[in-house]
């Protein structure tokens, strides 16, 4: 399997030493102003019309005191791993979120992972996409929550009306935050070891949610793109004329994940991309990675957008094992 790795953060010290040895001590010094004082670090870019990150966070405020109202629909036991078919309240309207809660045997404390699926094939564009992986992780002492999303029903997800698509985006980010509430409410879960695995649109909205929420220790983001309009404009329902596109893109800018991934720290983030991805060109993958805060890593696999190959899974589980301090026996 041919893979390309790009890592920052944990290898930063080694990289700095290499740069000093290659370019000399002066080149490793921070940029300085005319009086010799260091220049201020560049601030992450903000969406048009947004004054600061606090204003970005406020876009996704919700009432965390509204009861989660977790309802169990069914229960399955797989070799001691409990798979709870549940719903929980989303805090915005009366439409509950459907989810699987996968719980290993024992009292914990356990790490936890939230899975947010892709918009892909009909059979996997739902909370079941990573169920087998969640069961595997249960063997390492992980509680997993796998949620349905707005694009589980793709026909109602987008319609290229900016007000509609913005409202759907805000609601989805809040539902991801509510899912984190559900995980944190489990008595077996260690709230300091919560991660997210998210694919495609899941990666984009999960990145926003993790940035504004602050409880996530690590993320694995698969095959996302930095701007919602990268997919909303060419692939969504309806059609926008070339004259309509600029206004739509500007209206959706406040929710674009590229403005949020720079605020993920101190959470670590692992980007997984496919070399033959028709939906995420190399330059988009690089732009998304470059915008993210450290520590971070990117691996590009000889794979397509679905990222279903064994190496993808092995690397993802290894990342979670390391960054959530999972059992390895």
N, C-alpha and C positions, 0 to 999 in steps of 0.2 A: 504494500500500500504506500503510495507516494503522498507525503504530507509536508506542508510548509508551516513552520512554527514561528511565531513572533511573540516575544515575551518582554514585558516591562514590569517594573515594580519589584518583584523578588530578586531579579537579576540586576537591579539598578546599580548596586555597588560595584559589581563586576564590570558593568558597562562603563561606569565612570572611571574605573582604574584603567580600562582599555583605552578610553579616550585620552586620558592624561598621558599615558605612555606613548600614544600615537601622535597626538597633536601638541603636547607640551602643556605645562601647568597653566599658562596664561589663557589658553583656549577653554580650560575647564572652569574659569572664573565666571560668575554671573555677569551679564551686561551691566555696564556702569554709565552713569550720567557724567556730565562734564566736571562736576565737583568730586567725582570719585565714589559717590554713594551708589549702591546698587539700584538699578531701575526696578520699578514695581513690576511684579509678575502680571502677565496678561490675564485679564478676567475672562472666564468662559463667556461665549457669546450668548446673547439673550434673544428671544423671539421678538419680532417687531411689535412695538406697542407695550412691551412688558418692561417694568422698571428694574426689577431685581428678582432674585430667586425666591424670596418670600412671596412675591406676587404669583410666581409659577406654582408654588406649593398650595396657595390659597385656591387655585382653580379646582383642586381635588379635595377640598375639605369635606368632611362628613361627620355625622353625629355618631361617634363610637359608643355612645351609651345606649343606643337602640339595641334591644335584645337580639342576640344572634338567632334565636328561635330555631335551633338545630333539630331537625326532624329526621328520624331514621325510617327509611322506606323498606330496607331489607338488609340482611347480614349473611355473608358467606365466609366459611372457614377454609383456608387453603394451607394445610400442613401447619396449623397453629397461627397463621397470619390472618387477622380479622379484616375483612373488606366490608366496610359499612357503606351502604348506599344511602346518602343523606341529601337533605336540602338545608339551606340557611338563608336568612333574610339579608337582602342587599342594602338596606338602609335608605333607598331612594324611592322605591315603589313597592307594590305588592307582589312582584314577580320574584319568587325565590330562585336561588342559584342551586343547580344540581351538581353533586360532587360525589367522589369516592374518597372515603377516609380509610387509609390502609395503616393498620396498627400491628406492630410485632407483639409477641407475648412478653409479659414482664411489666414492671412498674417504672422502668426508666431510671434516670432521665435519658431521653432519646433526643437525637437531632431530628429536624423536620425539614421536609422539602415540599414546596408548592410547585405543581406542574401546571403549565398553561399551554394548551395544545395549539396546533397550526390550523390554518385554513387549507386543507388539502383534499385528499380523497374522502368520499362520503363516509366510508367505514371508519376512518381514523380522525376525522375532523370533529373530535369530541373528547370528553374526559377520559375515554378508554385508551387514548393513543399511547400513553406511557404506563399503563397499568402493570404490565409484566415487569417493567423496570422498577416500579415502586415496590412490587412484591420481592424482587431481588434485594433491594435496599433494606427492606424490613429485616432481612437476615443479618444486616450490619447494625441493627438497632436504629432504624429511621422510621418515623411516622410521616406518611405522605398524604397530601390532599391534592386531588386532581379535579379540576373544575370544568364545567361547560362554560362557554363564553358567548359573546354576542354573535360570533361567526359560526357557532354550531349550526345555526340556521342562517346560511349565507344570504338568503333572499331578503332578509330584513336587516342585514348588517349595514349596508351602505346604499345611498341613492344619489350621491353627488349633490345633495343640498347641504351647504356648509353648516347650517343650523342643526340639521338632523345628525350629520356625521360628527360634529363637535359634541353634541349631547351624548351620542353613543360612546364616543371616546372617553368622555369624563366618567360616564357611568361604569365603563369597563375598568378603568383604573381604580375607581372606588370599590368595585366588586373584588378586585385583586387585593386591595387593602383589607377588605372584610374577610377574605380568605385567610390572610395572615392573622387576623383576629381569631378565626376559628382554630388555626393551628396553635396559637399562643394560649388559647383557652384549654387545650388538652392537658390534663394534669401530668401526663408522662413526658411532656415536651420541655426541653431546655430552651428557654427563650433567647439565649445567647448563641444558639446554633441552628438558625433557620436559613435555608437556602431556597433558591428558585431555579427551576429548569424550564425554559420557555422557547417555543419554536415559532418562526414566521411572525404573524401578527402577535402571537403570544409574547415573543421576545421584545417586540416594540413596546407594547403596553406594560409588560412586566418591568422593563427598564425604567419607565416613567414612574410606576408605582413604587419601586424600590428606592428611587432617588428621593421622592417626596416623603416616604414613610420612615426610613431610617432604621428599621428593625432587621434588615436582611444582611447576613454575614457574607454570603457569596452568591453569585449568579452564574448560570451557564445559559448563554443566549445563542440560539441556533438560527442562522439564516434570516436574520432581520435586516431591514433597510432603514436608513437614518431619517427618512421623511415619510409621513403617512401618504402624502400625495404621490410618492413614487408608485404606489399601488392603487390608491383610491381613484386617481385620475384615469389611468389606462384600463383598469380592470373592473372597477365598480359598476353598479347598476346605472342605467341612464347614460347620457352623453353630455359632455361639456364642450362647447365650441372653443376655439382657440382664444376668442375674446373673453370668454367666461373663466378660463383657467387661472389667470393671475389672481383674480379676486378670491377664488376658491382656495388656492394655495396659501395666500396670505391669511385667510380666515382660519385655516387649519394649522398654521405655523406654531401657535402657542402650545400645541399638543405634540409636536414632533419630537421623537425620542432623542435626536441628536443634541438637543438643548438640555437634556436631563442626564445623559450618561456621564457628563463631566462632574456630576454631583453624587456619584455612587459611593465614593470613598467615605469611610474606610472599607466598605465592602470590596472584595475581590471579584473580578469578572473574567470569564472565559468565553470568548467568541468562537463559535464553530461555523465554518462556511464550506460550501461545496465549490470545487474548481469549475464544475460544469453547470452551475446554477443559472438558469435562464432568467430568473427574477431578481437576482442580486449580482450585478456585475462586479468585477474585482475592485473597481474604483469606489463603488458604494460600500463594499465591505471594508476597504481601507479607511474610508472617511469615517465610518461608524467607529471602528477601532481607535483611530487617531483621536477622536473626540472624547473617548472615555477616560475617566480618572484612573490612576494607578492604585493598587496593583492590577495588572491585566495581562492576558495572553490571548493570542489568536492562532488557530490552526485551520489551514485550508486543506480539505481532503479531496482525493480523486473521486468525487461524489457529486450528485445533483442536489437540487433544492431539498429533497426529502431527508437527506442525511440519515439513511437507514443502515449504512454499512457497519460491520462489527467494530472496526477501529474507532468510529465515531462514538459508539457506546462505551467502549473500553476506556477511552480517554476521559469521557464525561464522568464515569463512575470513579476513576482514579482522582479526578479533580475534587469531586465531592468528598471522597474518602479523606483526602489531605486537608481540605479547607473547612470541613465540618468535624474533623477529628473522629472519624468513624472507626469502629472495630474492624480489624483485618483478619481475624481468625475465622 
